[in-house]
Amino acid sequence: MEKQFFAYLSRMKYIHRWALMHSARTETLSEHTLETAILTHALCLLRNEHFGGQCDAGRAVLCALYHDAAETITGDLPTPVKYYSPRIREAYGELEQAAGERLLQMLPDSLRQAYREQLFCQDEEILRLVKAADKLSALIKCIEEERMGNREFACAKQAALHTLHQMRLPEVELFLKEFLPAYQLALDELE
């Protein structure tokens, strides 16, 4: 099993998200991961520049890049299923942990600890920002689907927005105010 880690991660491009929803355009785990990493970087910089934070943006981006890596083994479990009950959420957490450990076993011993720090990020500040970026990515997907005439994502959009506000992170509120409106624009409307 050793040395299969990167081959597994490359399969992120085949894992489709939003399985329970009709999508105008399919989103892969690779696309979501890239967007989450970009948004995590932005949130870290906003925190540091506008709110006196000391967040290590590079470390945060690495954690974001691997935040869903276990899904290369488990697949993407839809949010309504994942959070249906505390028992299911706990069981899924154990499954994610086991999948992450399995991924680590696919690396040579010399690399495992470095990747463990990304796959199982323990920094609470970074974890909150990655979670916020993950929700922002979901919100952006909902906005894009609505722009294409797909009303299937209307409730998910409201839920994502509600969750983001509940996080009470000033950098998220700033992003929502300053940057999110541009996602409503078509290419020709962007300057």
C-alpha positions in Angstrom: 0.0 0.0 0.0 3.0 2.3 0.5 3.6 5.0 -2.1 0.0 5.2 -3.4 -0.8 8.5 -1.6 -0.4 10.8 -4.6 -2.3 8.5 -6.9 -5.2 8.5 -4.5 -5.1 12.3 -4.2 -5.1 12.6 -8.0 -8.5 10.9 -8.0 -10.1 13.9 -6.4 -10.9 15.0 -9.9 -13.3 12.1 -10.3 -15.3 12.6 -7.1 -18.4 14.6 -7.7 -19.9 16.8 -5.0 -23.6 17.7 -4.4 -24.8 14.1 -5.1 -28.3 14.7 -3.9 -28.8 17.9 -5.9 -29.5 18.5 -9.6 -26.6 20.6 -10.8 -26.4 22.6 -13.9 -22.6 22.0 -13.8 -20.9 19.2 -11.9 -18.3 20.2 -9.3 -15.5 17.9 -8.5 -13.6 17.6 -5.2 -10.5 19.0 -6.9 -12.3 22.1 -7.9 -13.8 22.6 -4.5 -10.4 22.0 -2.8 -8.7 24.6 -4.9 -11.4 27.1 -4.3 -11.4 26.4 -0.5 -7.6 26.9 -0.4 -7.9 30.2 -2.3 -10.6 31.4 0.0 -8.7 30.2 3.1 -5.7 32.3 2.0 -8.0 35.3 1.5 -9.6 34.9 4.9 -6.2 34.7 6.6 -5.0 37.8 4.9 -8.1 39.7 5.7 -7.8 38.6 9.4 -4.1 39.6 9.5 -4.5 42.9 7.6 -7.8 44.2 9.0 -8.4 42.5 12.3 -4.9 42.3 13.9 -4.5 38.5 13.3 -1.4 36.5 13.3 -2.6 33.6 11.2 0.0 31.6 9.2 -1.6 31.8 5.8 0.8 29.3 4.2 0.0 26.7 6.9 -3.7 27.4 6.6 -3.6 26.9 2.8 -1.9 23.6 3.2 -4.6 22.5 5.7 -7.2 23.6 3.2 -5.6 21.6 0.4 -6.0 18.4 2.4 -9.2 19.2 4.3 -11.2 16.7 2.2 -8.4 14.3 1.2 -10.1 11.4 3.1 -12.9 11.6 0.6 -10.7 10.0 -2.0 -11.4 6.8 0.1 -14.9 7.6 1.5 -16.4 9.5 -1.3 -18.3 12.7 -0.7 -21.1 12.1 1.8 -23.9 14.7 1.3 -24.2 17.2 4.1 -27.8 16.3 4.9 -26.8 12.7 5.5 -23.5 13.6 7.3 -25.3 15.9 9.8 -28.6 13.9 10.0 -27.9 12.9 13.6 -25.1 13.1 16.2 -24.6 9.4 15.9 -24.1 9.5 12.1 -21.8 12.5 12.4 -19.7 10.7 15.0 -19.5 7.6 12.9 -18.6 9.6 9.8 -15.9 11.4 11.9 -14.4 8.0 12.8 -14.6 6.9 9.1 -12.8 10.1 8.0 -10.1 9.5 10.7 -9.6 6.0 9.5 -9.4 7.1 5.9 -6.9 9.7 6.7 -4.8 7.2 8.6 -5.0 4.9 5.6 -3.8 7.6 3.3 -0.8 8.3 5.6 0.1 4.6 5.4 0.5 5.1 1.7 3.5 7.4 2.3 7.1 6.5 3.2 7.8 6.9 6.9 9.9 9.9 6.3 6.9 11.9 5.0 4.1 10.7 7.2 4.5 13.3 10.0 4.6 16.3 7.6 1.4 15.1 5.9 -0.2 14.2 9.2 0.0 17.9 10.2 -2.1 18.8 7.1 -4.5 15.9 7.1 -5.3 16.2 10.8 -4.8 20.0 11.4 -4.9 20.7 15.1 -4.8 24.5 15.0 -8.2 25.7 16.0 -7.8 29.2 14.4 -6.9 27.6 11.1 -9.6 25.0 11.3 -12.2 27.7 11.8 -11.0 29.6 8.7 -10.8 26.4 6.6 -14.4 25.6 7.7 -15.5 29.1 6.8 -13.8 28.9 3.4 -15.4 25.5 2.8 -18.8 27.1 3.5 -18.0 30.1 1.3 -17.1 27.6 -1.5 -20.6 26.0 -1.0 -22.3 29.4 -1.1 -20.4 30.3 -4.3 -21.5 27.1 -5.9 -25.1 27.9 -4.9 -24.8 31.4 -6.4 -23.4 30.0 -9.7 -26.2 27.4 -9.9 -28.8 30.1 -9.4 -27.2 32.3 -12.1 -27.6 29.4 -14.5 -31.3 29.3 -13.7 -31.1 26.3 -11.3 -33.4 26.9 -8.3 -32.4 23.6 -6.7 -29.7 25.4 -4.7 -31.9 28.1 -3.2 -32.3 26.5 0.2 -28.7 25.4 0.3 -27.7 29.0 -0.4 -29.7 30.3 2.5 -28.3 27.6 4.8 -24.7 28.3 3.8 -25.2 32.0 4.3 -26.8 31.4 7.7 -23.9 29.1 8.8 -21.4 31.7 7.7 -23.1 34.5 9.7 -23.3 32.1 12.8 -19.5 31.7 12.7 -19.2 35.3 13.8 -15.9 35.8 12.0 -15.2 39.4 11.0 -13.1 38.4 8.0 -16.0 36.3 6.7 -18.4 39.2 7.0 -15.9 41.5 5.2 -15.6 38.9 2.4 -19.4 38.6 2.1 -19.7 42.4 1.9 -16.8 43.3 -0.3 -16.1 40.3 -2.6 -19.2 38.1 -2.8 -21.3 40.5 -4.9 -18.9 40.0 -7.8 -19.9 36.3 -8.0 -23.3 37.4 -9.2 -21.8 39.0 -12.3 -21.4 37.4 -15.7 -17.9 37.5 -17.3 -18.8 40.5 -19.5 -19.9 42.5 -16.4 -16.5 42.0 -14.6 -14.2 44.9 -15.3 
